[in-house]
Amino acid sequence: MHARNAWFHPRGMLARDGWESMVDATLDGWEHTGLRVADLGDGSSRELPAAGVERIVVPLAGGCEVAWTSEDGSGTVELAGRASVFDGPTDVVYLPVGTAAVISGSGRVAVAEAPATTRHPLRVIAKDEVPVELRGAGRSSRQVHNFGTPGALQAEKLIVCEVITPAENWSSYPAHKHDEHIAGHESRLEEIYYFESATARGLDAPEEAEPFGMFATYSSPAGEIDVTAIVRTGDVALVPYGYHGPAVAAPGYDLYYLNVMAGPDAEREWRISDDPAHAWVRSSWETQTIDPRLPYAAHQAADQEGR
């Protein structure tokens, strides 16, 4: 039996081996996904050992260099990155099963992982190639960067995307689940949420401001889970099963999360079932427009467009 908050971990609670956060199968009840987060400081590095996992390296703030080695050879990838997670998409690199790497740089970086056996080609996805989706409408508007989803990336198990939710908006809503295999309707996927929050674009906050959002999960027939948490930069929520959402950006603060998903099904699909009590909300979006604050791109580009 897991404690009430066993699935939510404030920043630093999962620190291990030089990583600020590290999620893998050594955690009780966790099997199909992994995450590493590090602040590289000024030119420091982190090693990724060759293993039976496929990975995506995601710069969060700043850029990084990824020096890789595998049975196919070796090389170096330069990821330009971005100023922050609220500055639009970043370039990323997919590392195949059995690839070792050293990541160095001066910013923050995340590494999404999933156990796998099939080798797919190493691939760099430039930020201009990242599919940007504006999902929902009205106060349910959010921006999704689909660089690691089945339509954008060839992989065996790993599904990765990131979401920007402007201040006062709701995302991961209606609450939904993916813990049952129903062909063509729902897939079984573990999910990791890694959060960041910052003062909303265009606002000046005092030094003592503490950006935050909120996140919830609750039980489904697949298992009992109960998380209602204030989330801040660096926090991690694990969703092994159950309904999850909403993720809410508080007034004055924008919210970001990185989603890492994988599961035991043969098909690499993201199929969900909404909570029947709230599924009707989607139909209300038909009469609303996307939040005009979206899309979020680099601040410089936004300023040039007069946003």
C-alpha atoms as one frame of an Amber mdcrd trajectory, in Angstrom:
protein
   0.000   0.000   0.000   1.410   3.373  -1.040   1.174   6.394   1.220  -1.120
   9.223   0.137   1.707  11.328  -1.320   3.992   8.546  -2.531   3.343   9.610
  -6.118   4.247  13.310  -5.670   7.838  14.421  -5.081   8.868  18.030  -4.383
  12.069  19.282  -5.983  15.129  17.475  -4.669  13.275  14.553  -3.079  14.359
  12.252  -5.931  17.973  13.472  -6.040  20.491  10.721  -6.788  23.881  10.230
  -8.456  24.345  13.919  -9.244  20.859  14.353 -10.717  18.373  16.767  -9.134
  15.616  14.258  -9.883  15.905  10.664 -11.041  12.955   8.388 -11.734  13.501
   4.779 -12.773  12.446   1.206 -11.990  14.173   1.305  -8.600  11.119   3.227
  -7.321   8.490   0.976  -5.796   5.658   0.349  -8.254   7.405   1.996 -11.218
   8.360   0.095 -14.368   7.963   1.650 -17.812   9.291   5.232 -17.775  12.228
   7.223 -16.471  13.317  10.816 -16.016  16.545  12.599 -15.123  16.781  16.342
 -14.440  19.997  18.268 -13.800  21.270  21.800 -13.456  24.579  21.644 -15.289
  25.919  24.795 -13.662  28.776  26.441 -15.530  30.122  23.776 -17.842  29.507
  20.704 -15.702  28.439  17.363 -17.190  26.342  14.267 -16.514  26.871  10.768
 -17.861  24.208   8.504 -19.351  25.362   4.875 -19.285  24.601   2.546 -22.189
  21.508   0.585 -21.186  18.349  -1.062 -22.448  16.502   2.240 -22.641  15.704
   4.762 -25.353  16.073   8.428 -24.399  15.251  11.985 -25.437  17.482  14.812
 -24.197  15.450  17.997 -23.659  17.151  21.331 -22.844  14.983  23.189 -20.321
  16.998  26.402 -20.014  20.133  27.110 -22.029  21.767  24.708 -24.438  23.938
  21.641 -24.078  26.330  19.335 -25.902  25.568  15.610 -26.142  28.586  13.403
 -26.913  27.258   9.930 -27.741  28.734   6.478 -28.320  26.998   3.323 -29.540
  27.571   0.234 -31.682  26.965   2.503 -34.696  29.885   4.786 -33.838  30.133
   8.063 -31.971  29.465  11.732 -32.446  28.527  15.026 -30.842  25.224  16.887
 -31.041  24.960  20.577 -30.162  21.518  21.547 -28.849  21.015  25.323 -28.929
  18.193  25.121 -26.402  16.197  28.157 -25.288  16.152  30.823 -22.598  13.445
  29.027 -20.607  10.659  26.484 -21.047   8.286  29.401 -21.695  10.189  30.463
 -24.830   8.681  28.057 -27.324  10.026  24.695 -28.529  13.602  23.532 -28.208
  15.723  21.247 -30.333  16.038  17.732 -28.842  17.922  14.524 -29.591  16.598
  10.957 -29.508  19.215   8.429 -28.337  18.619   4.784 -29.334  18.799   1.743
 -27.071  22.365   0.954 -25.991  23.695   4.491 -26.466  26.006   6.027 -23.869
  26.307   9.796 -23.686  27.866  12.667 -21.803  25.775  15.840 -21.482  27.619
  19.080 -20.773  26.605  22.722 -20.736  25.556  25.548 -18.461  21.768  25.281
 -18.224  19.071  22.899 -17.050  18.369  19.677 -18.912  15.897  16.796 -18.727
  16.329  13.267 -20.063  13.201  11.195 -20.742  13.664   7.409 -20.751  11.787
   4.176 -21.399  13.007   0.557 -21.277  13.151  -0.796 -24.839  14.862  -3.445
 -26.970  14.467  -2.258 -30.573  17.066   0.167 -31.924  15.723   3.099 -33.889
  17.971   5.685 -35.559  19.472   8.509 -33.537  17.622  11.659 -34.510  17.981
  15.360 -33.855  14.707  17.281 -34.049  15.329  20.990 -34.635  13.028  23.419
 -32.853  11.557  24.519 -36.178  10.536  20.903 -36.839   8.667  20.464 -33.551
   4.896  20.166 -34.123   3.208  22.883 -32.028  -0.422  22.192 -31.142  -2.840
  24.678 -29.576  -5.237  22.478 -27.647  -8.569  23.296 -26.008 -10.167  26.760
 -26.005 -10.967  29.645 -23.685  -9.590  29.050 -20.186  -8.742  25.489 -21.215
  -6.280  26.713 -23.870  -2.736  25.326 -23.733   0.253  24.878 -26.040   1.712
  21.429 -26.697   5.134  20.635 -28.196   4.817  17.158 -29.729   8.478  16.369
 -30.460   8.347  12.846 -29.000   4.853  11.653 -29.926   4.132   8.802 -32.377
   3.389  11.178 -35.255   6.676  13.041 -34.881   9.257  10.471 -33.762  10.046
   6.842 -34.526  10.605   4.972 -31.242   9.622   1.693 -29.620   7.955   2.779
 -26.373   8.767   6.367 -25.463   6.128   9.104 -25.844   7.183  12.615 -24.781
   5.683  16.087 -25.094   5.654  19.341 -23.156   2.779  21.685 -22.312   2.634
  25.412 -21.571  -0.446  26.647 -19.711  -0.854  30.454 -19.431  -1.813  31.994
 -16.086  -5.380  31.182 -14.939  -5.832  28.408 -17.527  -6.502  24.704 -16.997
  -4.811  21.827 -18.801  -4.802  18.027 -18.514  -8.538  18.626 -18.470 -11.058
  17.065 -18.532  -9.421  14.589 -16.172  -8.599  11.406 -18.057  -6.923   8.044
 -17.684  -4.863   5.568 -19.720  -4.558   2.505 -17.513  -6.599  -0.077 -19.434
  -5.950  -1.722 -22.788  -9.051  -1.250 -24.950  -8.050  -1.647 -28.593  -8.600
   1.539 -30.542  -9.852   3.409 -27.477  -7.458   3.384 -24.509  -3.830   2.402
 -23.924  -1.884   1.475 -20.797   0.726   4.127 -20.080   2.657   5.199 -17.014
   3.141   8.955 -16.990   5.599  11.378 -15.411   4.848  15.075 -14.963   7.846
  17.369 -14.439   6.743  20.934 -13.568   8.085  24.461 -13.854   6.336  27.723
 -13.049   7.235  31.382 -13.631   5.746  34.849 -13.438   3.270  35.216 -16.298
   4.437  36.898 -19.436   4.044  40.664 -19.333   3.822  40.910 -15.538   6.360
  42.322 -13.077   6.350  40.364  -9.836   8.080  41.343  -6.592  11.220  39.482
  -5.570   9.361  37.480  -2.935   6.861  36.031  -5.467   6.661  32.210  -5.474
   5.281  30.943  -8.816   3.057  27.866  -8.513   0.264  25.837 -10.018  -1.873
  22.902  -8.881  -2.216  19.291  -9.977  -4.535  16.419  -9.050  -4.981  12.694
  -9.576  -7.692  10.354  -8.314  -8.596   6.676  -8.387  -9.937   4.543 -11.219
 -10.814   0.834 -11.249  -7.122   0.157 -12.001  -5.947   1.422  -8.616  -6.234
   3.867  -5.745  -4.399   7.173  -6.008  -5.047  10.547  -4.407  -2.833  13.568
  -5.073  -3.847  17.203  -4.746  -0.668  19.239  -4.790   0.704  22.731  -5.169
   3.419  22.369  -7.824   6.507  24.504  -8.344   9.630  24.380 -10.498  11.378
  21.031 -10.154   8.466  19.077  -8.675   7.620  15.638 -10.100   4.283  13.796
 -10.101   4.039  10.118 -11.032   0.834   8.675 -12.502   0.909   4.854 -12.515
  -2.876   4.643 -13.071  -6.007   6.595 -12.309  -7.603   9.771 -13.551  -5.266
  12.748 -13.688  -5.923  16.425 -14.108  -6.458  19.230 -13.955  -3.091  20.977
 -14.018  -3.969  24.575 -13.207  -1.859  27.715 -13.662  -2.481  30.136 -10.800
  -3.299  33.787 -11.545  -0.047  35.653 -12.142   1.955  32.522 -12.978   2.440
  30.428 -16.114   2.782  26.657 -15.756   4.917  24.200 -17.744   5.136  20.442
 -17.603   7.099  17.777 -19.407   5.187  14.511 -19.926   6.992  11.180 -20.243
   4.843   8.154 -21.107   5.365   4.476 -21.936   3.632   1.219 -21.161   3.375
  -2.530 -21.716   1.133  -2.514 -24.794   2.587  -3.688 -28.107   1.295  -0.557
 -29.838   2.935   2.801 -29.145  -0.236   4.851 -28.833  -1.584   7.624 -26.618
  -5.268   6.824 -26.225  -7.257   8.151 -23.296 -10.643   7.889 -21.606 -12.123
  11.047 -20.086 -13.818  10.902 -16.715 -17.475  10.441 -17.798 -18.550  13.078
 -15.278 -16.547  15.770 -17.074 -16.162  14.628 -20.692 -19.009  16.928 -21.768
 -16.783  19.966 -21.159 -14.973  19.356 -24.452 -18.130  20.246 -26.385 -18.174
  23.702 -24.770 -14.917  24.534 -26.539 -16.726  24.592 -29.883 -18.121  28.057
 -29.112 -14.882  29.455 -27.672 -11.641  30.636 -29.244  -8.030  29.841 -28.368
  -6.520  32.097 -25.711  -4.983  35.019 -27.692  -1.829  34.845 -25.537  -0.881
  31.669 -27.409   1.314  30.562 -29.030   4.264  31.306 -26.766   7.452  31.724
 -28.787  10.788  33.277 -27.869  10.387  36.607 -26.057  12.392  38.375 -28.755
  10.107  37.078 -31.490   7.036  37.978 -29.458   8.319  41.511 -28.931   8.971
  41.914 -32.668   5.395  40.907 -33.387   4.096  43.431 -30.904   2.455  40.867
 -28.666
